[in-house]
Amino acid sequence: MNITKKYLQHLCKKYTLSINGTKQSLADRLCGLRGVYLSNTERKAILPLCSNNKNKKILKKMLDENYRQKMPKK
C-alpha cells in the first residue's frame, strides 16, 4: 500500500495529533502516541514508515495479538 501524506494527516486529525511534518514524522507520532488506538489496517499502513525499531516491534506485536483500545470519550 502506497500511503499518502494526506492519509497520514487524516489519521493524525482523527487521533487528535499535530498534522505538521514529513510522512515519517507523522507515522512515528501516530505509532508512538496513539498506537494502541489504531486499527490493524492503519497499523499495517504506517508500519513501513516508522523509523524507530522499538515502535515497529510494538506495532507488529499489536498486529499479531489483534490488540486495540477504544479512544476515551471527551
C-alpha positions as CSV (number, residue, x, y, z in Angstrom):
1,M,0.0,0.0,0.0
2,N,1.4,3.4,-1.0
3,I,0.4,5.7,1.9
4,T,0.0,9.4,1.2
5,K,0.8,12.3,3.4
6,K,-2.9,13.4,3.2
7,Y,-3.9,10.0,4.6
8,L,-1.4,10.3,7.5
9,Q,-2.7,13.8,8.2
10,H,-6.3,12.5,8.2
11,L,-5.2,9.8,10.8
12,C,-3.5,12.4,12.9
13,K,-6.6,14.6,12.9
14,K,-8.7,11.5,13.8
15,Y,-6.5,10.8,16.8
16,T,-6.0,14.5,17.8
17,L,-2.3,14.8,16.9
18,S,-0.4,17.6,15.1
19,I,-0.7,17.3,11.3
20,N,2.6,19.1,10.5
21,G,5.8,17.3,9.4
22,T,7.0,14.6,7.0
23,K,5.3,11.3,6.3
24,Q,7.9,9.6,8.5
25,S,7.4,12.0,11.4
26,L,3.6,11.7,11.1
27,A,3.9,7.9,11.2
28,D,6.2,8.0,14.2
29,R,3.9,10.3,16.0
30,L,0.9,8.0,15.4
31,C,2.9,4.9,16.3
32,G,4.3,6.4,19.5
33,L,1.4,8.3,20.9
34,R,-1.7,6.5,19.6
35,G,-0.5,3.1,18.6
36,V,-2.9,1.3,20.9
37,Y,-5.9,3.0,19.3
38,L,-5.0,2.3,15.7
39,S,-6.9,-0.4,13.7
40,N,-4.9,-3.2,12.2
41,T,-5.4,-1.7,8.7
42,E,-4.0,1.6,10.0
43,R,-1.1,-0.1,11.7
44,K,-0.2,-2.1,8.6
45,A,-0.2,1.1,6.5
46,I,2.2,3.1,8.8
47,L,4.5,0.2,9.8
48,P,6.9,0.6,6.9
49,L,7.2,4.3,7.6
50,C,8.2,4.1,11.3
51,S,11.8,4.9,11.8
52,N,12.1,3.5,15.3
53,N,12.7,-0.2,15.5
54,K,11.1,-0.3,19.0
55,N,7.9,1.2,17.7
56,K,7.9,-1.3,14.8
57,K,8.2,-4.2,17.2
58,I,5.4,-2.9,19.3
59,L,3.1,-2.4,16.3
60,K,3.9,-5.9,15.0
61,K,3.1,-7.4,18.4
62,M,-0.3,-5.5,18.4
63,L,-1.0,-6.8,14.9
64,D,-0.3,-10.3,15.9
65,E,-2.5,-10.1,19.0
66,N,-5.2,-8.0,17.3
67,Y,-5.0,-5.6,20.2
68,R,-6.9,-2.3,20.2
69,Q,-8.2,0.1,22.9
70,K,-11.1,2.5,22.4
71,M,-10.4,6.2,22.5
72,P,-11.5,7.8,25.7
73,K,-14.6,10.0,25.4
74,K,-14.2,13.7,25.9
